[in-house]
Amino acid sequence: MSREMSRSEDPRGPATGRAVLRQLAEGTLPPAEFERLESALRDDAAARAEYVRYMDHEAGLYEEMSFRGEDLPRPAGDPHDGAAEGTARQRRMRWGQGLVALGTLAILIVAGLSRLPGRNEPTRFMEARLKGLEDAAVVTHASGIVQSPGDRPLVMGTRLKPGILELRQGEVQIDFLSGARVLLKAPAELHLLSSTAATLVSGSVGARVADGAEKFVLGTPDAAIVDLGTEFAVNVDRSGDSQVRVYDGEVEVSLLGEDGSTVFSQRLKEMETVKIDRSTRSVRAVDLPDSMFVTVREIDRSSLNVTPAYAASIREAKPFLYWRFEESPVDAATGERRLRNEAGDGPGGRIVVDPAEPEAIRIEDGAVRFSDARKSRYLVADAPLEKINEGAFTIELWLKSETFHWGSIASLVVPGFRGGGDKHMALIELAHGTKMVHKPSVVRFLHRHPPGGHNFGWNLFGRDTCMPGEWTYVVVVKEPDELRLYVNGALVRSIRGAETAGNDSDPYVFTMGQMGFHPTMRKFQGMVDELAIYRRALSPQEIREHYWTMMAGNGAKADEGPVARNASEGRGILPAQAASGSATPPSGRRGSGLTSMASASLR
């Protein structure tokens, strides 16, 4: 390293000397020296440049030594084999810890943020500078935050890759793609590591992880909290001590050793609270007030505001099946709750739930709500839909999800089939975490003809994530030689060709809420309303009319509706609307200002 890098007369030597950087790489640099190094890197451009070169060199050595320590052969019966392997492992471990510190400093240097900002400085998110990282989470709520001009806006719908979130004002709620929901309150610093893990460096978070979601790990400076299907809160104070409160379910709290492995663990149950003391490396029960902790915000669970004008426009289009979910009378003979068909000659339906889980499906305020359940639960038409696939058909509905998940919403299946969903002819889903390539939590329209198997089928995926708590309008159209998917009144995907759709005169059973009749697969969690099925293809004009009739019925003007709102929030017009020209309501209709009516265009 050049002697010109640091001209300090400090008797400890240069703050950016090779010995200092070697200690940093090995994870043995004292805190005081770490602060001195940060100061030098902040103030000296040459030091920063040399530091980056050194980091690159160290990373290369780490990779080379990792290879040699693991893959080079040893003489048979070498008595030092175990010791040598242990020494190599310890060296790799120390270097790995040091490289984490190096990488963190690199992010801070590039962003010019080596000094922790105060409350009056802007909130910012620093994405990790690594290629190929997948999205970890999506912002689902943000309020009271201030950002610098030019920074990527932290607004509802912003997708986040691994990185560092420094929150200086307000609060941000993010939904991890694994199913965990986390609310962060300022001042706080949260490191997003992946879709299943994050580290709270300072501040307060509330977290909720639904049953059935992937395991989520929230780290603190010296501990890790692993959810067991729960809601909990964590604080990290200025001294690095942590407090953990469990509101529902259970968590496993682990004290971590120097290599990041558990050295002591304790399971916490509902309403138990502990303090993790950094100085004594202990976990002890404490009695703390609720005001010290934060809890996640509930998503908007309000029903769709359906006007008489919208219902009249659907009836005018003449569906043969129209379920409005206004009520669910009980059949005196069977005890089942019923669904009434309000147009045409199509069948009504019934609600099928296990007696042990009667609330798995509820009719509330004119909509049907599907909750997670251990047993099978679904809606099914009273009779198969005759000749539904003989020519064209359209399925139209509104949906609102409660979390990011893979859930089947509506399907047409072969009568009498009770297997694992193999006999689908048509399927509408919220696709998330599948083995196919698409954005998180998007609408999927699958068509298979002839029905059967998992090894074929035409897929139309939406372009934008369906945000939890927002109503989304979905229309799928099947014609003999074309499939189309519309989201919020706009055409987003289509496939055309002689072999695309396929026709037959067979009857198909219509189901909603899960993967056909399969007892455990892909249970949709959320609400559905205003379901209509037609024995013809709705035209693009009719679809736009239906969408904007709903929007106009909620009282907004075009310049106050979702198009203007998205632009003002930095979210932009929905790409599909811009492409199809439907950003302006047809026939003079006006857009709605209802926040939950339009899916966010994700950044």
Secondary structure as the mmCIF struct_conf table of DSSP 4:
data_model
#
loop_
_struct_conf.conf_type_id
_struct_conf.id
_struct_conf.beg_label_comp_id
_struct_conf.beg_label_asym_id
_struct_conf.beg_label_seq_id
_struct_conf.end_label_comp_id
_struct_conf.end_label_asym_id
_struct_conf.end_label_seq_id
HELX_RH_3T_P HELX_RH_3T_P1 ARG A 3 MET A 5
TURN_TY1_P TURN_TY1_P1 PRO A 11 ARG A 12
TURN_TY1_P TURN_TY1_P2 ALA A 15 THR A 16
HELX_RH_AL_P HELX_RH_AL_P1 ARG A 18 GLU A 26
TURN_TY1_P TURN_TY1_P3 GLY A 27 GLY A 27
HELX_RH_AL_P HELX_RH_AL_P2 PRO A 31 ASP A 43
HELX_RH_AL_P HELX_RH_AL_P3 ALA A 45 ASP A 71
BEND BEND1 LEU A 72 LEU A 72
TURN_TY1_P TURN_TY1_P4 ALA A 76 GLY A 77
TURN_TY1_P TURN_TY1_P5 PRO A 79 HIS A 80
HELX_RH_AL_P HELX_RH_AL_P4 ASP A 81 ALA A 111
TURN_TY1_P TURN_TY1_P6 GLY A 112 GLY A 112
BEND BEND2 ARG A 115 ARG A 115
HELX_LH_PP_P HELX_LH_PP_P1 LEU A 116 PRO A 117
TURN_TY1_P TURN_TY1_P7 ARG A 119 ASN A 120
BEND BEND3 GLU A 121 GLU A 121
HELX_LH_PP_P HELX_LH_PP_P2 PRO A 122 THR A 123
STRN STRN1 ARG A 124 GLU A 127
TURN_TY1_P TURN_TY1_P8 LYS A 131 GLY A 132
HELX_LH_PP_P HELX_LH_PP_P3 LEU A 133 ASP A 135
STRN STRN2 ALA A 137 SER A 143
BEND BEND4 GLY A 144 GLY A 144
TURN_TY1_P TURN_TY1_P9 PRO A 149 GLY A 150
BEND BEND5 ASP A 151 ASP A 151
HELX_LH_PP_P HELX_LH_PP_P4 ARG A 152 PRO A 153
TURN_TY1_P TURN_TY1_P10 MET A 156 GLY A 157
STRN STRN3 ARG A 159 LEU A 160
BEND BEND6 PRO A 162 PRO A 162
STRN STRN4 GLY A 163 LEU A 167
BEND BEND7 GLN A 169 GLY A 170
STRN STRN5 GLU A 171 PHE A 176
TURN_TY1_P TURN_TY1_P11 LEU A 177 SER A 178
BEND BEND8 GLY A 179 GLY A 179
STRN STRN6 ALA A 180 SER A 194
TURN_TY1_P TURN_TY1_P12 SER A 195 THR A 196
STRN STRN7 ALA A 197 VAL A 209
TURN_TY1_P TURN_TY1_P13 ASP A 211 GLY A 212
BEND BEND9 ALA A 213 ALA A 213
HELX_LH_PP_P HELX_LH_PP_P5 GLU A 214 LYS A 215
STRN STRN8 VAL A 217 GLY A 219
BEND BEND10 PRO A 221 ASP A 222
STRN STRN9 ALA A 223 ASP A 227
BEND BEND11 LEU A 228 GLY A 229
STRN STRN10 GLU A 231 VAL A 236
TURN_TY1_P TURN_TY1_P14 ARG A 238 SER A 239
BEND BEND12 GLY A 240 GLY A 240
STRN STRN11 SER A 242 ASP A 248
BEND BEND13 GLY A 249 GLY A 249
STRN STRN12 VAL A 251 LEU A 256
TURN_TY1_P TURN_TY1_P15 GLU A 258 ASP A 259
BEND BEND14 GLY A 260 GLY A 260
STRN STRN13 THR A 262 LEU A 268
TURN_TY1_P TURN_TY1_P16 GLU A 270 MET A 271
STRN STRN14 THR A 273 ASP A 277
TURN_TY1_P TURN_TY1_P17 ARG A 278 ARG A 281
STRN STRN15 SER A 282 ALA A 285
HELX_RH_3T_P HELX_RH_3T_P2 ASP A 290 MET A 292
HELX_LH_PP_P HELX_LH_PP_P6 VAL A 296 ILE A 299
HELX_LH_PP_P HELX_LH_PP_P7 SER A 302 LEU A 304
HELX_RH_AL_P HELX_RH_AL_P5 PRO A 308 GLU A 316
TURN_TY1_P TURN_TY1_P18 ALA A 317 ALA A 317
BEND BEND15 PHE A 320 PHE A 320
STRN STRN16 LEU A 321 TRP A 323
BEND BEND16 GLU A 326 GLU A 326
HELX_LH_PP_P HELX_LH_PP_P8 PRO A 329 PRO A 329
STRN STRN17 VAL A 330 VAL A 330
HELX_LH_PP_P HELX_LH_PP_P9 ASP A 331 ASP A 331
TURN_TY1_P TURN_TY1_P19 ALA A 332 THR A 334
STRN STRN18 ARG A 337 LEU A 339
STRN STRN19 ASN A 341 ASN A 341
BEND BEND17 ALA A 343 ALA A 343
TURN_TY1_P TURN_TY1_P20 GLY A 344 ASP A 345
STRN STRN20 GLY A 349 VAL A 352
TURN_TY1_P TURN_TY1_P21 PRO A 355 ALA A 356
HELX_RH_3T_P HELX_RH_3T_P3 PRO A 358 ALA A 360
STRN STRN21 ILE A 361 GLU A 364
TURN_TY1_P TURN_TY1_P22 ASP A 365 GLY A 366
STRN STRN22 ALA A 367 PHE A 370
BEND BEND18 ARG A 374 LYS A 375
STRN STRN23 TYR A 378 ALA A 381
BEND BEND19 ASP A 382 ALA A 383
STRN STRN24 LEU A 385 LEU A 385
TURN_TY1_P TURN_TY1_P23 GLU A 386 ASN A 389
BEND BEND20 GLU A 390 GLY A 391
STRN STRN25 PHE A 393 SER A 401
BEND BEND21 GLU A 402 PHE A 404
STRN STRN26 GLY A 407 VAL A 413
TURN_TY1_P TURN_TY1_P24 PRO A 415 GLY A 416
BEND BEND22 GLY A 419 GLY A 421
TURN_TY1_P TURN_TY1_P25 ASP A 422 LYS A 423
STRN STRN27 HIS A 424 ALA A 431
BEND BEND23 GLY A 433 GLY A 433
BEND BEND24 LYS A 435 MET A 436
TURN_TY1_P TURN_TY1_P26 PRO A 440 SER A 441
STRN STRN28 VAL A 442 HIS A 447
BEND BEND25 HIS A 449 PRO A 450
BEND BEND26 HIS A 454 ASN A 455
STRN STRN29 TRP A 458 PHE A 461
BEND BEND27 ARG A 463 ASP A 464
TURN_TY1_P TURN_TY1_P27 PRO A 468 GLY A 469
STRN STRN30 THR A 472 GLU A 479
TURN_TY1_P TURN_TY1_P28 PRO A 480 ASP A 481
STRN STRN31 GLU A 482 VAL A 487
TURN_TY1_P TURN_TY1_P29 ASN A 488 GLY A 489
STRN STRN32 ALA A 490 ARG A 496
BEND BEND28 GLY A 497 GLY A 497
TURN_TY1_P TURN_TY1_P30 ALA A 498 GLU A 499
BEND BEND29 THR A 500 ALA A 501
STRN STRN33 TYR A 508 TYR A 508
STRN STRN34 VAL A 509 MET A 512
BEND BEND30 GLY A 513 MET A 515
TURN_TY1_P TURN_TY1_P31 GLY A 516 PHE A 517
BEND BEND31 PRO A 519 MET A 521
STRN STRN35 LYS A 523 LYS A 523
STRN STRN36 GLY A 526 TYR A 534
BEND BEND32 ARG A 535 ARG A 536
HELX_LH_PP_P HELX_LH_PP_P10 ALA A 537 SER A 539
HELX_RH_AL_P HELX_RH_AL_P6 PRO A 540 ALA A 552
TURN_TY1_P TURN_TY1_P32 GLY A 553 GLY A 555
HELX_RH_3T_P HELX_RH_3T_P4 ALA A 558 GLU A 560
BEND BEND33 GLY A 561 GLY A 561
HELX_RH_AL_P HELX_RH_AL_P7 PRO A 562 SER A 568
TURN_TY1_P TURN_TY1_P33 GLU A 569 GLY A 570
BEND BEND34 ILE A 573 ILE A 573
HELX_RH_AL_P HELX_RH_AL_P8 PRO A 575 SER A 580
TURN_TY1_P TURN_TY1_P34 GLY A 581 ALA A 583
BEND BEND35 THR A 584 THR A 584
HELX_LH_PP_P HELX_LH_PP_P11 PRO A 585 PRO A 585
HELX_RH_3T_P HELX_RH_3T_P5 PRO A 586 GLY A 588
HELX_RH_3T_P HELX_RH_3T_P6 THR A 595 MET A 597
BEND BEND36 ALA A 598 ALA A 598
#
